[in-house]
């Protein structure tokens, strides 16, 4: 590992900064497979912390984990017309089930005699195979709601990839639910969006705007897509999680009906919802700085790193410190096994990796009632067995709150409006970024024109700005016609 | 769901009994993709309990979780000669990255214009891609040992499949480690086998025999394969976990060297080790009976199910009971939401699903200091706030111990010896099963002959019977030559 890795400053090259931060933090590495990333232990540990938090909340909604096949028969994709449109162009296709020696004498090839009768798709998402199973499991209203979730890998073939943000393979959870009524299904989709927002804000300290996607940005096969949109430090938006009300589209495609209490057959209503390792990209771009990764304590695999300094009776001191941390359930690590590294480089490394608190413990420090916090401005921490860990815990809470507050302030300061489309164009041309909240008359053609001309897209129609009467008397900032929504425009990743 | 599902008795058709048990317990379902299973919530919850237990122990050995790509470039497979031999004939091959409309006008096809330059293999195991990354991560002895693990899906194309036991896709963990010395690597492989045995016996209540595989049964690319072998109720063996000492084979194939303390370059030593959802098959076939699944409490998602009976002030009673269970960290479920089901069928269903304890709580039961345990012979349980949950906990421990003891007794009683190969053949022909421990002179041709003639294979050379001097003066039961090992033969799944 390169110890002296220099991180490109954000001001110099934001995109390179991002790549540098995740590499310097050892979160991720390029793999030999185009577009596929290797998630290194540090990145995986962050994902696992996030996963635990989200998994618990998903279970609390009465959803159960399950596992469905990686492969989807090609014909399944065609059953829902919009769905196939959305995914056919970016899927990995399995055509053979065996390799054989290449007759040219060099290497291997797919064995022509082991060609599959029907190609299989590596799942880009699992609606089709899950609804095929739901047909077997649902017969009566008593079987509803049926709520399952899986933690899985999915593949969407992308030409331009970036670790976490866009990659051919990524990890995610996908929830799929079946309901007896439209209202219940829609309510479920909205409830899950709330869960995502709660985790984004409460755990990752990423403030988000909740809203509805415009029809042209909906998930392929959905009647309505809800989204949480976050604002990165460079003023671009990042879609961080989506939840779909699928109407009866998949029930129709896969013939899934239930008998209601009156003994008559009805089509089932559906939702699906997912967040992915993309959230780690949002995490990096919300908090990190030119010194490297910054992790909110709630999601940091190590919340406090103890770096022993000097010689002497430090072991006992460390034990007292770690015992205190343990008593408060704080995740800590003692970095004492790398004798070839001085404390300075250790501090530097843990800073780059985003550990919230780094403290050094030297001989007699504990006797002298102190351990040294390395972050300037904080200075020495008073140490005594009863208060030290609580003090650390308080500091961790303050850091968590501070990160969320700072990000929220940035989001608020960068949410603005414009009086006209010309003004938006000029601002974007001049390099201004952020969220632009404007009255809008829903129109797919106009939306596409704006995207082509400015690269800005409708991130969502925010719930908070689309209550009853929200657009009364307002005119669309683009067409001048009566507005149908308040829309949030932005450049996006 | 069919409530009156009848489970085929073991004596009638063991194989059908297995299928019936896992279906009646709602652990698994057939998927529309040949050879791929759907793991239903109950099966998934059992796997998740097992996963948590194993994951914690893996981390305690200093191993970190990571994630590597699903796809492996075809050429990687060829780099290790034995490895490719082992896996080329059973892998799913991705050849295209897009679908297009079939010109015949019907449906879709792999787009000929989106053919990959080099086919990708869906990982059957990840040694090759991981060792390609290890080359980037290892340069000095200070980088060693390097120990990573991933929880992932893998695909091995099988023609004859059975849920959990043998399926095209399955879930597993695969650990991969790199070491500076042969001794350390071999020690690591043996340590992980101990971890597997501990989880099999301590959590799943499956007694196992630890040992070394014969050379012809080794993992493709290993210098030595260690295994835990369990004995199912029908007297067949089930390989339940393996750990491989890979020597320097993958280091050579992927050119992974480290600088030792003397500044000279050496090849790295390797291990890999894995257990899979196959363990769930072992679990089912070790404890279950003609009434359905039997789960050891340690791995049961629900340890106690509370079934309310009668009417009256039962809600308060239930609350007292559940509060008591919660205080002891017991996993419980109150089955109170299915008003259309009588207590009888509920009991029957939870029994089929393997819940260790099923208790009914009726009005005034708690006041009367009792709840009814449904398992005969146990009768009413005295209930009072302080002792009830401890009593339940004690019962759960007894059930756990009882299952292990019974399985261990069966394993011991069914481990026997034979004086000659003729005796073995006769016994197997007469339908006798179990483990046969015999002196053996290692010989791949003889091993193959025995397999062809009797379908019995060497499950392992048990550690416990291959200590120093174990074969002194003994002659091979087949060839009559000086024995090299004590070998354990059995029919196996």
Interface residues (C-beta under 8 A of the other chain):
Chain A: X1 X29 X31 X32 X33 X36 X37 X38 X39 X40 X41 X44 X45 X48 X64 X65 X66 X67 X68 X69 X70 X71 X72 X73 X74 X75 X76 X77 X78 X84 X88 X89 X90 X91 X92 X93 X94 X95 X96 X97 X98 X99 X100 X107 X108 X109 X110 X119 X120 X121 X122 X129 X132 X133 X136 X137 X142 X143 X148 X152 X153 X155 X157 X169 X171 X338 X340
Chain B: X1 X29 X31 X32 X33 X36 X37 X38 X39 X40 X41 X44 X45 X48 X64 X65 X66 X67 X68 X69 X70 X71 X72 X73 X74 X75 X76 X77 X78 X84 X88 X89 X90 X91 X92 X93 X94 X95 X96 X97 X98 X99 X100 X107 X108 X109 X110 X119 X120 X121 X122 X129 X132 X133 X136 X137 X142 X143 X148 X152 X153 X155 X157 X169 X171 X338 X340
